[in-house]
Amino acid sequence: MRECKVQKIKKIGCLGMSANPPHLGHLKIAKEILRKKIIDEVWLIPCLFHPFEKKLIDWKHRWNMVNLMSGGKSRACDIEFKKGGVSYTIDTVLALKNKFPRHRFFWIVGSDTIKNKEYKKWKDWQDLLKEIEFLAVPRENFDIKKSDLPFNFQLVNIKPIKNISSTLIREKIKKGESLRGLVVTEIEDYIARNQLYR
């Protein structure tokens, strides 16, 4: 099992996900934030057990798919697997800060999280806002302004990311439809080879 290790990187953007499956929307977010040079790397963090009890396929498959999507300055990180239990963001952030005390972490969220105030559903969300800085990425149909941002949130000035959902991808798989433009080719091949989401 690989660890998320770095020696010289100081600014890390954390992109938490159910990865059920991971898709091009995740990859686009990572690439756009890296292009803006706000951070040095993006760590793609698949959850072990979802806090809102979403039904997920085995973590092994989700981890393998995240690795197929990672590369360059986008790295797969298995901190939530190693931590064990339900994947609460506050616990993950504290674990990252404890393990990598030299680094400055940012948690990446979509503008829908701000618009719908979903962050207020997170465990100990007020404490979380004090523990880590947030990067809010614009998503289609969820327009926000800087004045909409809570404490410790920074709006990333990029073109809104097209909404791609894992739910849509799973539905297409069940219908036998192509996943072109939704996931990287390696993930589409992996899903077919392992007969996932059938």
N, C-alpha and C positions, 0 to 999 in steps of 0.2 A: 504494500500500500504506500503510495507516494505522499509525502508531506508537502505543505505549502511553505517552502523555505526561501528566504532571500537574505543576502548579506549586506547589500548597499542601498536597497530601495528604501525610501523614506515615506512616500505618500502612496497609500494603497486604497483603491476603490473596491469595496466589497459588494458584489452583486449576488444577493441571496435568491434562491429559486427552488421550486419544487422539482424542476428538471424532468417533467413528466409528459412529453420529453422536452429537453432544451431546444430552443429554436433560433432562427435568424434574428428575431427581435432582440433576444439577449445579446447576440453577437454584435448587432448594430449599435446597441447602447454602449457596449464596451469599446468598440472602435471609435465612436464619436467622442466619447469622453477622453480617450487617450489622444485623439487628434487635437483636442483643445489644450492638451498639456497641463491639465489641472492636477493630474496624478501621474505616477510613474508606472503603475501596473494595475490591472483589474484582476481580482481573485473571484472566480466563479464558484459559489458555495451552494451545493445541493443540500437540502435539508434531509435529516434522517427520518423523523416523524413530524408531519405538519401540525402546527399548533391548533389549526382549525379543523383537524381531523379529516383532511382531504384524503381520499383513497389513492394510494400511490403504488406503482409497481416496485419490485424489490430494489433496494438502494444500490446493489451491485450494478444493475443495468443502467440506472440513472447516472451513477458515477462514471461508468464506462463511456456513456454518451457525452457527458460533459468533457471528458478527456479528449474525445474525438473532435470537439468543437474548440478546444483550447489550443493555444500556440502563440509564440512571440511574447507579447506583454500581457496576454490574457492567460491566466493560469488556473487550473482546477485546484480547489482547496478542500480537504476532507476534514476540516476542524469539527464540523457538526457530527460526523460519524465517530470521530475519536472521543468527543465529549459525551456522546450517548444520550438517550432519552429524547423527549420532545424538543424540537429545535426552536427555542425562543431567541429572538434577536438579541435581547439584553444579555443573555447568558453567553451567546456566541461572541458578542463584542467584548465582554469582560475576559473571555478565554483568549481572544486574539491579543488584547492589550497586555495580558499577563505573559503570554508566550513570546510576543514580539514587542517588548517595551520601548524599543528605539523608534518604532515606526508610528506614523500618523495615519489613522484610519478614517475613511469616509464610507458611509453606507449609501448605496445608490437606490433611489426609488423613482417610480414613474409619477407624473403629475396627477394621475388618477388617485394615487394615495393621498395627495394633498387635497384635491378637489372633494373627495368623498370622506376626508378626515379618517381614513382607515388606520392611520398610525395610532389613533387614540384607542384602538382595539388591542394593541400590542401589550404584552406583559410589561408592567412597570414603565410605561411609555414616557412618563415625565422624567424618570431617572435616566432612561435611555438617551433622551435629548441632551442631557448634560454630559454623557459619556463619550459621544461621538458626533462628528459633523456629518451632515447629510447633503447629498447632491440630488436635486430634483431634475429629472429629465422630461422634457415635453413629450406627451403622447397625443396622438390624434383624438380630437373630440374632448380633450380635457385641458382647455386653455387656462393658464394661471398667470398671475402677475407677481412681481416681487413682493408686493404688499400682502399677498395671500399666504406667504411663507411663514411658518412658525419659527421660533427661535432655533438657531443653529442649522438652518436650511439655506442652501445656495442654489439658485436656479441656473442650470447649464444652458447657455445660449446656443442651441442647435435646432435644426429643423425637426419638427415633431416626428417621433418614431411611429411607423405604421403599426397598428394594433395587430399582433399575431398572438393567438392563444393556443396553449397546449390542448385545450378542450377541442378546438376546431381541428387540430392535427389528428387527435385520436378519432374523431368522427370520420375524417377522410380515410384513415387507415381501415376502419370498419367497413367503409363503402368500397374499398379497393381503389381509391383515387390517388393520383400522384401527389407527392409532397414537395414538388419542385417550387422553389421560392419560399419555402417555409422552414426547411431544415437543411443543414449541409449534407452533401451526398453521402458522406461516410455514415452519418446518423440514419439516413433513409435505408442504406444497405444493412446497417446493424439491426434496425427494427424488423426488416424483412427476414433477415437470417435467423433471428431469435423468435420470430413470430409474436412480437409484442403487440399488445392492444387489439388482439383479434376478437 
